[in-house]
């Protein structure tokens, strides 16, 4: 304390007896932007001889007007960062005050210093004022708008000048693309048929080009009219001198090119429009055989063109990289295997080119002889080759194919989701609306195929002790079946010649491998073997008779032996014109592989190295080509000749069954049944889609 007294005396300041203190500056002023902090430092000096404990306390604000009734603003705009402390005689303490405001304006505050012991001259009023300003918030937007307007004006002027220059120059029209080149054909063909999702191939181009010429020959030629040529009402008399000739401007490259269809690029949508304009499309009209044959060929060509080529697959390059990775590893692995087994590595020789010179061929033969001289005896080579194949398959080929399978699966799923995401729910339903219904066509004296909807029923399974599952109809399944069978009654109201009811129920078990591979198995025998794991639909016969009642003249059950065996007799019974309104229930069509398009077979995979015991049988899935499927349909229904197919099963319509999607000669006309119409109408009403009026 004596040292501090001496320091004050040395500075020319004599301490005052008792508690004294002074503050500098006496007033604080803050200047800051909104939401920005401004800080000021206050100096507190102890000028007395006593130790003082202090605390800064903010005074309560006073109303500017005594008549004011609004509450005080309790927002702490001013903050003291060191409110209390102790100060020795002669000591100086700095205290920081800060100001922050979230809105513009002027603000005031006052603070008092409470001490112990109390100062002889108390500091009760430390005034503070502050001003918060808000900058221009729109200067960036105004500046950007000015730059944008300036840029747009510049671009507009430059565009006008460029257009004037281009219009003033007359260029020769560009030559038409050569359609003889495959690259040009592919680009133009896929551009024209992008909406139908067709892919180019030489066979598709030739087929659709031939169909295009055939369709254009069927469409009547239109009279060529020149809209620009007008007959003048007044012809002036020729004067003396040379008659002025009108100025003919040459064609310019700026003029649009003709549509691609006029250049000879086949368009499947344009051919459909041309065929729709021909007579025979209206309900009840005579159907020309030539037109429907061309339509069938067109749809078959379109179905073939929708198949994505292998090189356009999303996993093509992944497979290419995998194959190259495996192939590039073979030489080093083969050389290492030969060295480990005491053999000398042999170099890999690439075969010579077809146009190689005699010198290159001679050099290749010398290297080949040198390579053969390094080979070991045949038994040793075969042993080393077997070791290499087993090790390479386990350590390189298998893991590489496994990695490719995982990546290819992910890429395929991503591609499918990406393509499916481009269609809305309305886009998916719109193609199914406005189709011909069973009430819109004339089915009198026709043979009608009717798809019965059995999607509500779970396929039965064989119980313990049963060789094949049995169909049990009771409860809600029975009521739903009767409801679905009323569609047959609505078809019988059109007085058809016969109605053939088809049913798809369950999935057959895989075919067992033949004991004798050379033994021939007929189509009927294969179907009978598959029926061993499927339920027969014969129990539906009694319910069908009960539902149709007197609307049908007869109801018969047709097993596979009749449909696929004695087909001529059955067709004669169906086409018997003396009796109308006949109903035939066909046996379960799920047993016919040509109808479902899929054949499953058991096979025994090759044994794995180190595996003991018998290997488990696996199932191989074979998809039948459309030629086989449509050939089966044409052969089975050649004599029956059904004119119409009523698709009344929503479950089967979502699958590519041969009867509902096949395109064979004299295939029946497909129409929508009453059950599907009710399902679509209820679906649209439930979702409240904007296209529900179109469906009506």
Phi and psi in degrees as a GROMACS rama.xvg file:
@    title "Ramachandran Plot"
@    xaxis  label "Phi"
@    yaxis  label "Psi"
@TYPE xy
-64.5687  -33.6911  UNK-2
-67.3048  -40.6431  UNK-3
-66.3483  -36.4847  UNK-4
-63.5721  -42.4059  UNK-5
-64.9198  -35.5293  UNK-6
-66.3922  -42.0127  UNK-7
-65.0018  -38.9933  UNK-8
-67.0008  -34.5708  UNK-9
-69.1413  -28.7265  UNK-10
-84.4481  2.37839  UNK-11
87.6183  8.70375  UNK-12
-114.941  127.24  UNK-13
-101.243  122.06  UNK-14
-63.3023  142.586  UNK-15
-90.7292  138.423  UNK-16
-63.8682  129.377  UNK-17
100.646  -176.593  UNK-18
-79.1665  115.081  UNK-19
-138.97  150.688  UNK-20
-157.135  155.308  UNK-21
-136.626  152.134  UNK-22
-120.34  137.958  UNK-23
-142.92  136.278  UNK-24
-75.0366  168.189  UNK-25
-80.3281  -12.7791  UNK-26
-147.656  143.18  UNK-27
-115.465  138.221  UNK-28
-127.299  130.609  UNK-29
-115.231  143.338  UNK-30
-136.63  120.462  UNK-31
-154.467  160.247  UNK-32
-81.9045  165.045  UNK-33
-63.3226  135.809  UNK-34
64.7288  21.1149  UNK-35
-119.131  147.479  UNK-36
-97.1677  139.751  UNK-37
-125.629  134.187  UNK-38
-124.032  144.603  UNK-39
-133.45  149.1  UNK-40
-109.327  135.773  UNK-41
-113.783  134.282  UNK-42
-102.887  126.722  UNK-43
-117.109  118.041  UNK-44
-114.42  134.417  UNK-45
-88.0637  107.254  UNK-46
-99.0503  5.584  UNK-47
-101.746  -167.158  UNK-48
-109.317  6.39772  UNK-49
-115.427  151.393  UNK-50
-76.21  129.5  UNK-51
-119.01  129.801  UNK-52
-97.8353  130.248  UNK-53
-127.791  164.339  UNK-54
-156.908  127.356  UNK-55
-86.5505  127.266  UNK-56
-127.243  132.25  UNK-57
-80.1127  131.746  UNK-58
-73.1218  150.135  UNK-59
-67.3408  137.631  UNK-60
-69.7263  149.029  UNK-61
-104.546  147.726  UNK-62
-71.1012  138.336  UNK-63
-69.3236  -33.6792  UNK-64
-125.78  135.101  UNK-65
-69.8999  -21.3448  UNK-66
-80.3116  -6.56335  UNK-67
-67.101  135.828  UNK-68
-116.838  0.0727466  UNK-69
-73.8987  146.724  UNK-70
-69.682  156.052  UNK-71
-73.0738  146.774  UNK-72
-77.3936  115.383  UNK-73
-89.7948  11.1729  UNK-74
-71.5898  126.543  UNK-75
-78.3579  91.1154  UNK-76
-77.8338  -33.0393  UNK-77
-107.491  138.607  UNK-78
-134.968  135.29  UNK-79
-102.374  125.359  UNK-80
-90.8587  -6.39481  UNK-81
-147.274  85.6749  UNK-82
-76.6651  -27.5205  UNK-83
-137.858  163.377  UNK-84
171.402  -172.658  UNK-85
-131.128  139.612  UNK-86
-130.015  128.595  UNK-87
-84.5255  162.774  UNK-88
-59.9451  130.965  UNK-89
81.772  -5.16665  UNK-90
-83.947  151.288  UNK-91
-118.735  128.837  UNK-92
-118.094  132.769  UNK-93
-103.092  129.077  UNK-94
-120.157  132.111  UNK-95
-100.388  129.77  UNK-96
-112.883  142.716  UNK-97
-130.755  158.153  UNK-98
-133.479  133.866  UNK-99
-144.769  133.066  UNK-100
-134.599  142.936  UNK-101
-98.9341  8.25265  UNK-102
-149.798  153.217  UNK-103
-74.284  154.698  UNK-104
147.744  -175.356  UNK-105
-111.224  144.877  UNK-106
-138.31  145.806  UNK-107
-131.723  155.29  UNK-108
-161.768  158.128  UNK-109
-138.429  146.363  UNK-110
-128.088  150.947  UNK-111
-123.562  153.55  UNK-112
-106.324  113.714  UNK-113
-97.1219  129.464  UNK-114
-130.234  162.918  UNK-115
-142.505  119.632  UNK-116
-69.6925  163.915  UNK-117
-68.1037  138.631  UNK-118
-67.5092  149.572  UNK-119
-64.2973  -35.7822  UNK-120
-121.785  90.2761  UNK-121
-63.4117  147.791  UNK-122
-101.796  97.9705  UNK-123
-104.051  -9.08459  UNK-124
-143.27  99.8818  UNK-125
-109.153  103.412  UNK-126
-79.3707  140.19  UNK-127
-135.524  136.796  UNK-128
-136.74  152.822  UNK-129
-149.194  154.319  UNK-130
-132.182  130.13  UNK-131
-113.002  127.225  UNK-132
-115.276  149.924  UNK-133
-114.043  121.594  UNK-134
-72.5578  178.896  UNK-135
-74.2503  113.679  UNK-136
-83.8368  -12.1097  UNK-137
-111.544  9.83325  UNK-138
-68.0645  -32.407  UNK-139
-68.4122  -41.1429  UNK-140
-67.5626  -39.3364  UNK-141
-64.6956  -40.3515  UNK-142
-65.8179  -41.2058  UNK-143
-65.8182  -37.6785  UNK-144
-65.5521  -41.0159  UNK-145
-62.7526  -43.2015  UNK-146
-64.2381  -38.6635  UNK-147
-66.0328  -45.39  UNK-148
-62.8028  -42.389  UNK-149
-61.8488  -42.0821  UNK-150
-66.7699  -42.4883  UNK-151
-64.8431  -40.2337  UNK-152
-62.9906  -41.502  UNK-153
-64.2704  -44.1714  UNK-154
-65.5285  -39.8989  UNK-155
-62.8786  -45.4029  UNK-156
-63.7674  -42.5292  UNK-157
-65.1884  -37.8495  UNK-158
-66.0274  -41.9017  UNK-159
-62.6889  -42.3593  UNK-160
-63.5685  -42.4737  UNK-161
-65.3678  -40.7286  UNK-162
-64.4967  -41.4611  UNK-163
-61.5323  -40.6  UNK-164
-67.1412  -42.3426  UNK-165
-66.0773  -41.8292  UNK-166
-67.5388  -27.833  UNK-167
-76.7295  -19.252  UNK-168
-97.6488  128.023  UNK-169
-102.653  114.586  UNK-170
-107.625  159.633  UNK-171
-76.4703  138.128  UNK-172
-61.5726  144.175  UNK-173
-68.4527  151.72  UNK-174
-68.0888  147.811  UNK-175
-67.5212  147.884  UNK-176
-65.1067  139.885  UNK-177
-73.345  111.035  UNK-178
-74.7932  -5.52018  UNK-179
-76.853  -17.6709  UNK-180
-84.0033  132.072  UNK-181
-60.8104  -36.7308  UNK-182
-64.0673  -40.1202  UNK-183
-68.6409  -40.6113  UNK-184
-59.7456  -45.3159  UNK-185
-62.2301  -45.5132  UNK-186
-65.7972  -46.7969  UNK-187
-70.7684  -38.6068  UNK-188
-64.5754  -46.8326  UNK-189
-72.231  -24.9199  UNK-190
-71.0184  -41.2478  UNK-191
-70.6324  -39.0045  UNK-192
-103.512  28.397  UNK-193
-65.5022  -35.4139  UNK-194
-65.9464  -29.2004  UNK-195
-92.0152  -3.31184  UNK-196
66.7167  39.8382  UNK-197
-93.1638  148.636  UNK-198
-114.446  144.672  UNK-199
-82.033  145.169  UNK-200
-156.112  155.033  UNK-201
-56.6835  -39.9472  UNK-202
-66.2068  -42.1493  UNK-203
-63.7925  -41.4925  UNK-204
-61.9544  -45.2396  UNK-205
-66.6684  -41.126  UNK-206
-65.3239  -48.417  UNK-207
-70.605  -30.1978  UNK-208
-65.9844  -41.0075  UNK-209
-65.4044  -40.505  UNK-210
-66.4564  -33.9223  UNK-211
-62.8405  -44.1598  UNK-212
-65.262  -36.8271  UNK-213
-68.0786  -40.4106  UNK-214
-67.1463  -41.771  UNK-215
-66.0896  -30.0469  UNK-216
-71.6279  -25.3498  UNK-217
-82.1283  -26.6303  UNK-218
-78.7123  129.64  UNK-219
-64.7096  141.151  UNK-220
-70.4343  140.825  UNK-221
-94.3407  149.575  UNK-222
-71.9368  131.432  UNK-223
-80.7524  118.487  UNK-224
-116.287  138.433  UNK-225
-100.016  101.528  UNK-226
-68.6979  -26.4416  UNK-227
-77.2946  -25.2365  UNK-228
-81.9976  119.887  UNK-229
-122.564  139.881  UNK-230
-81.1108  117.95  UNK-231
-69.1418  143.53  UNK-232
-79.4104  -21.7547  UNK-233
-131.68  124.333  UNK-234
-106.932  114.158  UNK-235
-70.8132  153.363  UNK-236
-72.7898  140.889  UNK-237
-68.6157  135.566  UNK-238
-94.0077  -175.499  UNK-239
-78.4506  155.526  UNK-240
89.5335  -170.853  UNK-241
-76.4386  134.107  UNK-242
-74.2546  133.808  UNK-243
-67.8121  136.682  UNK-244
-98.3298  135.717  UNK-245
-65.3855  144.26  UNK-246
-79.5244  121.208  UNK-247
-102.188  116.133  UNK-248
-85.7981  134.977  UNK-249
-68.5504  156.978  UNK-250
-61.9425  143.494  UNK-251
-108.226  153.684  UNK-252
-70.4923  -15.6525  UNK-253
-74.4666  -17.0938  UNK-254
-70.1403  144.543  UNK-255
-66.9875  146.749  UNK-256
-73.131  155.551  UNK-257
-65.3255  158.441  UNK-258
-61.0232  152.829  UNK-259
-64.6784  -28.6034  UNK-260
-63.2328  -34.6696  UNK-261
-74.2329  -14.6576  UNK-262
-83.8312  -4.95155  UNK-263
103.159  8.57445  UNK-264
-81.3604  119.777  UNK-265
-68.9176  132.555  UNK-266
-122.542  120.555  UNK-267
-71.3856  -31.972  UNK-268
-69.8953  -38.3526  UNK-269
-66.4735  -39.6052  UNK-270
-65.9021  -34.7395  UNK-271
-64.9713  -42.0665  UNK-272
-63.2314  -40.1141  UNK-273
-65.8174  -39.0317  UNK-274
-69.2971  -34.0834  UNK-275
-66.2674  -26.2699  UNK-276
-77.956  -15.1639  UNK-277
-75.935  151.974  UNK-278
-66.2058  150.669  UNK-279
114.168  -5.33491  UNK-280
-86.2983  -26.3762  UNK-281
-67.6932  148.248  UNK-282
-62.2842  133.057  UNK-283
85.7462  -8.12383  UNK-284
-80.6362  159.474  UNK-285
-68.7031  134.412  UNK-286
-98.5489  108.583  UNK-287
-68.7297  134.249  UNK-288
-66.346  -36.3291  UNK-289
-64.2956  -41.3725  UNK-290
-64.0256  -47.2748  UNK-291
-71.5077  -26.3375  UNK-292
-68.9717  -40.2055  UNK-293
-66.3289  -39.8193  UNK-294
-61.7891  -39.8344  UNK-295
-64.9027  -43.8772  UNK-296
-64.1506  -36.9995  UNK-297
-66.0399  -42.4922  UNK-298
-67.9922  -36.4745  UNK-299
-67.1557  -39.6764  UNK-300
-65.9475  -39.2961  UNK-301
-65.5944  -37.8887  UNK-302
-63.9057  -38.9791  UNK-303
-67.8923  -38.6316  UNK-304
-72.2787  -18.1096  UNK-305
-78.2195  -11.6916  UNK-306
-72.7001  121.24  UNK-307
-69.9764  128.346  UNK-308
-62.3457  155.756  UNK-309
-62.2128  -38.5251  UNK-310
-72.0578  -10.5905  UNK-311
-99.712  3.96831  UNK-312
-70.6753  146.559  UNK-313
-66.2478  -15.4859  UNK-314
-105.666  10.6783  UNK-315
-63.2447  -51.7631  UNK-316
-69.7554  -28.9344  UNK-317
-64.7379  -43.0387  UNK-318
-65.1892  -38.7598  UNK-319
-62.354  -44.9604  UNK-320
-64.4181  -37.4638  UNK-321
-65.4679  -44.1247  UNK-322
-64.5905  -42.3789  UNK-323
-65.618  -38.0351  UNK-324
-62.1682  -42.0192  UNK-325
-68.9596  -42.5062  UNK-326
-67.4106  -38.2871  UNK-327
-71.1149  -17.3943  UNK-328
-86.7162  -17.5572  UNK-329
-61.2918  -47.7276  UNK-330
-59.9605  -45.0821  UNK-331
-67.9944  -40.0329  UNK-332
-67.2133  -37.8592  UNK-333
-67.843  -39.8645  UNK-334
-65.9562  -41.0853  UNK-335
-65.3356  -38.3121  UNK-336
-65.2776  -39.8969  UNK-337
-66.6186  -38.5553  UNK-338
-67.1303  -39.6276  UNK-339
-65.5556  -25.4615  UNK-340
-102.279  17.9653  UNK-341
77.5972  21.4066  UNK-342
-110.926  155.024  UNK-343
-85.0089  133.463  UNK-344
-63.5271  143.102  UNK-345
-111.501  138.73  UNK-346
-74.2722  157.021  UNK-347
-90.0693  130.205  UNK-348
-112.181  120.934  UNK-349
-76.1149  137.845  UNK-350
-65.4587  150.093  UNK-351
-70.0833  158.772  UNK-352
-69.808  162.635  UNK-353
-66.0743  -34.0369  UNK-354
-100.456  29.8042  UNK-355
-67.9688  148.802  UNK-356
-77.34  162.972  UNK-357
-60.2148  -33.8761  UNK-358
-65.5551  -39.5905  UNK-359
-67.4536  -37.6178  UNK-360
-66.9536  -39.1777  UNK-361
-65.6425  -41.2116  UNK-362
-65.4923  -38.078  UNK-363
-64.7896  -40.0568  UNK-364
-66.3711  -36.1807  UNK-365
-64.5209  -44.0782  UNK-366
-65.5143  -34.49  UNK-367
-67.0531  -41.0835  UNK-368
-65.3244  -38.7823  UNK-369
-63.9864  -37.6914  UNK-370
-68.4642  -40.3307  UNK-371
-65.4353  -29.477  UNK-372
-68.4418  -21.1065  UNK-373
-87.893  -5.0603  UNK-374
-77.4708  147.526  UNK-375
-85.567  178.803  UNK-376
-57.4452  158.62  UNK-377
-62.5709  -37.9159  UNK-378
-64.5179  -43.7861  UNK-379
-65.844  -40.6292  UNK-380
-63.0024  -41.6574  UNK-381
-64.8236  -39.5026  UNK-382
-64.0351  -45.8693  UNK-383
-66.3799  -37.1029  UNK-384
-64.5136  -38.9331  UNK-385
-66.3836  -40.828  UNK-386
-62.46  -42.153  UNK-387
-63.7297  -44.4343  UNK-388
-62.5294  -43.2878  UNK-389
-67.2878  -43.5279  UNK-390
-69.7854  -39.1541  UNK-391
-67.9305  -38.9353  UNK-392
-65.5791  -35.0855  UNK-393
-81.3256  -40.0452  UNK-394
-95.744  -23.2495  UNK-395
-124.988  -54.9435  UNK-396
-65.6516  -47.2639  UNK-397
-62.5259  -52.3863  UNK-398
-60.1001  -37.7817  UNK-399
-64.8893  -42.2094  UNK-400
-67.7522  -33.7672  UNK-401
-64.8653  -43.4393  UNK-402
-64.3917  -40.0646  UNK-403
-63.4527  -40.2613  UNK-404
-61.9361  -41.4201  UNK-405
-66.7279  -44.7545  UNK-406
-69.1939  -38.7157  UNK-407
-65.7665  -37.1394  UNK-408
-64.4347  -44.377  UNK-409
-64.26  -41.9422  UNK-410
-66.3922  -39.0671  UNK-411
-65.7364  -44.0623  UNK-412
-64.2361  -40.5628  UNK-413
-63.392  -41.2884  UNK-414
-65.0245  -41.5756  UNK-415
-65.9127  -40.2059  UNK-416
-67.9322  -36.2315  UNK-417
-65.2693  -43.5809  UNK-418
-67.9232  -39.2006  UNK-419
-69.8478  -28.8506  UNK-420
-71.8071  -14.8425  UNK-421
-78.1288  -12.692  UNK-422
-104.218  130.393  UNK-423
-82.5528  173.654  UNK-424
-66.0191  -36.2645  UNK-425
-66.3094  -37.8123  UNK-426
-65.2171  -32.1858  UNK-427
-76.0609  -31.6603  UNK-428
-86.9045  -25.9256  UNK-429
-60.124  -40.3852  UNK-430
-63.9718  -21.2793  UNK-431
-89.338  -5.8857  UNK-432
-94.4697  153.898  UNK-433
75.4507  12.25  UNK-434
-75.1464  160.677  UNK-435
-67.0311  135.306  UNK-436
-105.241  171.04  UNK-437
-66.7105  -20.0787  UNK-438
-86.7483  -14.2771  UNK-439
-90.4994  -12.288  UNK-440
-115.415  160.638  UNK-441
-92.7308  117.05  UNK-442
-113.326  14.5609  UNK-443
-66.1665  132.93  UNK-444
61.9183  26.3262  UNK-445
-111.378  156.006  UNK-446
-91.8533  123.906  UNK-447
-117.802  130.43  UNK-448
-92.4268  133.481  UNK-449
-125.443  120.557  UNK-450
-86.3126  116.228  UNK-451
-85.4393  132.827  UNK-452
-83.4784  112.921  UNK-453
-118.528  21.5238  UNK-454
-68.5575  -17.5856  UNK-455
-76.5453  -14.2956  UNK-456
-103.721  135.516  UNK-457
-76.6039  128.578  UNK-458
-56.4571  130.265  UNK-459
-69.9108  152.081  UNK-460
-113.675  155.135  UNK-461
-71.9076  131.734  UNK-462
-80.839  172.492  UNK-463
-63.4135  129.983  UNK-464
88.7558  -6.48024  UNK-465
-98.3725  141.395  UNK-466
-79.7723  -33.1506  UNK-467
-139.888  152.053  UNK-468
-69.7909  153.75  UNK-469
-118.279  144.484  UNK-470
-89.7137  117.994  UNK-471
-114.287  121.02  UNK-472
-111.794  114.79  UNK-473
-161.508  161.115  UNK-474
66.4545  -136.381  UNK-475
-66.9497  -31.8639  UNK-476
-62.36  -38.6636  UNK-477
-66.3525  -41.7027  UNK-478
-66.4812  -41.3957  UNK-479
-65.8922  -36.5449  UNK-480
-64.2144  -43.2491  UNK-481
-62.6665  -36.3389  UNK-482
-66.4712  -40.6306  UNK-483
-68.9235  -33.4704  UNK-484
-71.7723  -12.9099  UNK-485
-67.1615  -19.6797  UNK-486
-63.3644  -31.6579  UNK-487
-65.6062  -36.9031  UNK-488
-64.2971  -41.2207  UNK-489
-64.7586  -32.8273  UNK-490
-70.8276  -38.2889  UNK-491
-65.7227  -21.2806  UNK-492
-65.5219  -21.5686  UNK-493
-83.4531  3.37694  UNK-494
55.1274  61.277  UNK-495
-77.1297  165.954  UNK-496
-70.283  -42.5776  UNK-497
-159.094  152.358  UNK-498
-123.249  121.07  UNK-499
-104.093  111.417  UNK-500
-89.9334  122.196  UNK-501
-107.101  143.583  UNK-502
-133.852  135.241  UNK-503
-118.64  113.489  UNK-504
-137.16  117.283  UNK-505
84.8703  179.445  UNK-506
-129.614  127.539  UNK-507
-69.9577  156.612  UNK-508
-73.6176  156.165  UNK-509
-60.2196  147.516  UNK-510
-70.2272  139.12  UNK-511
-78.1673  146.825  UNK-512
-64.5163  148.116  UNK-513
-71.228  137.927  UNK-514
-68.5938  -38.2829  UNK-515
-116.557  103.801  UNK-516
-59.8095  -26.0303  UNK-517
-83.876  -10.6557  UNK-518
-73.356  137.594  UNK-519
-89.4457  134.868  UNK-520
-119.152  126.511  UNK-521
-74.5422  165.834  UNK-522
-63.1162  -40.5379  UNK-523
-64.4397  -39.3894  UNK-524
-65.1176  -39.5344  UNK-525
-62.4402  -41.8871  UNK-526
-65.4374  -40.3762  UNK-527
-64.397  -37.1972  UNK-528
-66.2279  -38.3975  UNK-529
-70.4224  -32.2611  UNK-530
-66.4091  -15.075  UNK-531
-64.9282  -24.0361  UNK-532
-106.611  8.54718  UNK-533
-119.515  156.456  UNK-534
-86.3405  139.111  UNK-535
-76.1298  148.633  UNK-536
-97.0588  13.5268  UNK-537
-61.7887  -31.4781  UNK-538
-61.1497  -18.9002  UNK-539
-72.3951  -16.6985  UNK-540
-60.6185  -45.9993  UNK-541
-64.5782  -39.4888  UNK-542
-68.4215  -35.8449  UNK-543
-63.486  -42.2491  UNK-544
-62.7075  -38.7201  UNK-545
-66.9534  -38.2242  UNK-546
-75.9123  -46.6052  UNK-547
-73.0944  -32.8537  UNK-548
58.9531  -129.387  UNK-549
-82.0647  -3.22329  UNK-550
-68.2246  -23.6221  UNK-551
-109.677  139.664  UNK-552
-76.0664  -28.6738  UNK-553
-157.948  151.968  UNK-554
-131.902  123.399  UNK-555
-133.426  150.685  UNK-556
-98.2687  133.64  UNK-557
-116.142  105.721  UNK-558
-74.44  174.378  UNK-559
-67.0171  -29.2087  UNK-560
-62.8637  -30.9873  UNK-561
-82.4576  -43.4481  UNK-562
-69.3522  -41.6553  UNK-563
-98.5706  -15.5746  UNK-564
-96.9336  -88.4186  UNK-565
-83.3145  70.1966  UNK-566
-72.8504  -33.5896  UNK-567
-64.7623  -42.7029  UNK-568
-65.5885  -41.4445  UNK-569
-65.7147  -39.5266  UNK-570
-64.922  -36.8266  UNK-571
-64.9472  -37.7485  UNK-572
-67.5838  -39.0994  UNK-573
-68.3559  -42.1598  UNK-574
-84.6691  9.20618  UNK-575
-66.6953  111.103  UNK-576
-80.6453  -6.63602  UNK-577
-73.32  -25.453  UNK-578
-124.181  125.533  UNK-579
-109.699  163.131  UNK-580
75.5838  28.12  UNK-581
-80.8464  144.377  UNK-582
-124.084  128.779  UNK-583
-125.437  127.842  UNK-584
-98.9193  112.83  UNK-585
-80.7467  148.087  UNK-586
-63.1858  163.727  UNK-587
-49.3603  114.844  UNK-588
-80.3426  -6.59708  UNK-589
-67.5469  -16.5204  UNK-590
-80.5817  -11.0869  UNK-591
-93.6816  113.515  UNK-592
-66.843  -32.9649  UNK-593
-67.7493  -23.0083  UNK-594
-80.1287  -43.8705  UNK-595
-81.0059  -22.5066  UNK-596
82.0534  6.91015  UNK-597
-134.157  136.411  UNK-598
-127.093  124.913  UNK-599
-107.774  135.178  UNK-600
-136.472  147.646  UNK-601
-81.1183  143.048  UNK-602
-148.165  156.632  UNK-603
-101.01  115.044  UNK-604
-69.1179  158.063  UNK-605
-65.3383  146.631  UNK-606
-67.401  146.564  UNK-607
-90.8165  146.879  UNK-608
-61.4613  129.143  UNK-609
88.2178  -2.09343  UNK-610
-84.297  137.237  UNK-611
-112.141  149.591  UNK-612
87.8453  179.571  UNK-613
-79.7009  145.213  UNK-614
-80.8865  146.555  UNK-615
-75.0794  143.883  UNK-616
-72.8854  143.578  UNK-617
-121.57  164.027  UNK-618
-104.152  130.054  UNK-619
-106.792  133.844  UNK-620
-104.103  122.894  UNK-621
-118.422  123.914  UNK-622
-93.9895  125.076  UNK-623
-76.2034  140.936  UNK-624
-69.182  156.31  UNK-625
-64.5664  -28.5123  UNK-626
-62.4009  -42.0186  UNK-627
-68.1915  -41.8935  UNK-628
-66.3064  -46.7357  UNK-629
-72.3815  -30.152  UNK-630
-64.6933  -38.2881  UNK-631
-63.7958  -45.1372  UNK-632
-64.3797  -41.2322  UNK-633
-65.0049  -35.2331  UNK-634
-73.701  -43.5209  UNK-635
-70.8545  -39.5398  UNK-636
-104.314  21.1552  UNK-637
-65.4382  -44.0076  UNK-638
-86.9147  -27.4132  UNK-639
-72.7182  -41.0203  UNK-640
52.4059  64.1554  UNK-641
-70.252  137.117  UNK-642
-89.158  -27.1564  UNK-643
-139.18  152.186  UNK-644
-129.798  114.76  UNK-645
-91.1079  107.983  UNK-646
-86.9212  97.4069  UNK-647
-113.312  12.9365  UNK-648
-115.524  109.177  UNK-649
-65.7367  -32.8321  UNK-650
-66.5491  -43.8262  UNK-651
-77.1992  -25.3741  UNK-652
-68.3338  -21.9662  UNK-653
-83.2246  -1.8883  UNK-654
-117.7  157.677  UNK-655
-92.572  74.4869  UNK-656
-78.6539  151.734  UNK-657
-66.1737  -42.5514  UNK-658
-65.6778  -31.5213  UNK-659
-94.2298  -19.6744  UNK-660
-127.219  -8.10167  UNK-661
-70.3882  153.685  UNK-662
-127.058  81.537  UNK-663
-112.02  164.016  UNK-664
-57.4639  134.364  UNK-665
60.6242  37.4605  UNK-666
-69.3559  148.18  UNK-667
-70.5043  157.096  UNK-668
-78.4873  128.647  UNK-669
-88.7359  132.92  UNK-670
-132.87  160.281  UNK-671
-88.3268  134.352  UNK-672
-84.2324  170.523  UNK-673
-66.0571  -33.4314  UNK-674
-66.5177  -41.2196  UNK-675
-68.0014  -37.7636  UNK-676
-60.6428  -42.3979  UNK-677
-66.4354  -40.742  UNK-678
-63.1929  -44.3808  UNK-679
-65.8563  -42.0465  UNK-680
-63.2173  -42.383  UNK-681
-67.0174  -35.4432  UNK-682
-65.7728  -44.0146  UNK-683
-67.6699  -38.3559  UNK-684
-67.8686  -37.3899  UNK-685
-68.3725  -39.2792  UNK-686
-85.7049  -12.7086  UNK-687
54.5458  50.2822  UNK-688
-78.3619  149.426  UNK-689
-69.7251  -6.97116  UNK-690
-98.429  11.9282  UNK-691
-67.2966  -28.9995  UNK-692
-66.8365  -34.8768  UNK-693
-64.1914  -37.4448  UNK-694
-64.6943  -35.4457  UNK-695
